[in-house]
């Protein structure tokens, strides 16, 4: 009986751990709707560097909401919230929730 209870508890801990926020630390690459390359580098301290062909590199902060469906990027005190979907451990998709006509951005982990 003890072995069954311990096994069930371990399974519950594993399931609950899997339900946490997505881990997006690392370097991700993709393209915007104009074909310009984008590179997102997410660090474990909640900071990020975003580089694109037009603006160059920008350092910012990021967070993912508790539901794991929104990514907020903050640059110089201004925040922008994007729709967030982790398609797999190596693919994420960002969308503009304010404009359904904007093409989503798909990023691949490098």
C-alpha distance (Angstrom), angle and dihedral (degrees) to the residues before:
residue distance angle dihedral
X1 . . .
X2 3.81 . .
X3 3.81 91.6 .
X4 3.81 91.6 52.0
X5 3.82 91.6 48.8
X6 3.81 92.4 48.0
X7 3.81 90.6 47.9
X8 3.81 91.6 50.7
X9 3.81 91.5 48.7
X10 3.80 91.6 50.4
X11 3.80 90.8 49.5
X12 3.82 90.8 50.2
X13 3.82 91.4 51.0
X14 3.82 90.8 50.9
X15 3.82 92.5 48.6
X16 3.81 92.6 48.2
X17 3.80 91.7 48.1
X18 3.81 90.3 52.5
X19 3.81 90.6 54.0
X20 3.82 93.2 62.5
X21 3.77 127.5 107.9
X22 3.79 117.9 -62.3
X23 3.79 115.9 -93.9
X24 3.79 107.5 -132.0
X25 3.80 99.1 165.9
X26 3.78 112.0 140.9
X27 3.79 138.6 46.8
X28 3.80 121.4 -43.3
X29 3.82 127.0 -174.3
X30 3.78 133.6 -163.8
X31 3.81 144.8 126.5
X32 3.78 133.6 -98.5
X33 3.81 122.6 -130.7
X34 3.84 90.0 -86.9
X35 3.79 92.9 56.9
X36 3.81 94.0 -107.2
X37 3.80 113.8 144.0
X38 3.79 119.4 -114.0
X39 3.77 128.4 -162.1
X40 3.81 121.0 -169.8
X41 3.80 118.6 -170.6
X42 3.82 111.7 -169.3
X43 3.81 118.1 -167.2
X44 3.82 129.1 -159.9
X45 3.82 92.4 -115.1
X46 3.83 93.2 66.4
X47 3.79 95.4 -99.5
X48 3.77 126.9 118.8
X49 3.78 140.2 -172.8
X50 3.78 117.2 -145.0
X51 3.80 120.3 -166.7
X52 3.79 128.0 -174.3
X53 3.79 137.6 166.0
X54 3.82 94.0 -105.2
X55 3.81 107.2 40.1
X56 3.79 103.0 26.2
X57 3.82 116.9 -143.6
X58 3.80 125.3 -14.2
X59 3.80 126.0 -175.4
X60 3.79 115.6 -144.3
X61 3.79 145.0 149.1
X62 3.78 125.5 -104.4
X63 3.79 139.9 -166.1
X64 3.78 137.1 177.1
X65 3.80 118.9 -141.8
X66 3.82 122.0 -117.8
X67 3.81 92.3 -99.8
X68 3.82 90.7 54.1
X69 3.80 93.8 -129.4
X70 3.82 102.0 102.6
X71 3.80 131.1 58.8
X72 3.80 116.9 -162.7
X73 3.80 118.8 -159.6
X74 3.82 117.6 -167.0
X75 3.81 121.0 -161.7
X76 3.81 121.6 176.5
X77 3.80 91.7 -18.7
X78 3.81 95.3 -49.7
X79 3.79 118.4 111.0
X80 3.79 130.5 -154.9
X81 3.78 121.5 -169.4
X82 3.78 119.8 -151.1
X83 3.75 130.9 -172.2
X84 3.80 108.3 -104.7
X85 3.78 130.5 -158.0
X86 3.78 125.8 170.3
X87 3.80 103.4 -149.8
X88 3.82 92.4 -178.1
X89 3.79 137.1 -23.6
X90 3.82 88.0 -80.1
X91 3.82 102.6 37.3
X92 3.81 130.7 60.5
X93 3.79 129.6 174.7
X94 3.81 125.8 -149.4
X95 3.80 123.5 -162.6
X96 3.79 136.2 -177.8
X97 3.83 105.6 -119.2
X98 3.81 91.1 -165.2
X99 3.82 95.3 57.4
X100 3.79 118.6 38.4
X101 3.84 89.5 -173.1
X102 3.81 92.3 65.4
X103 3.79 112.5 101.9
X104 3.81 114.0 -116.3
X105 3.79 117.6 -113.0
X106 3.79 115.5 -128.4
X107 3.81 115.4 -157.4
X108 3.78 125.8 -166.2
X109 3.80 122.9 -153.9
X110 3.78 113.8 -115.9
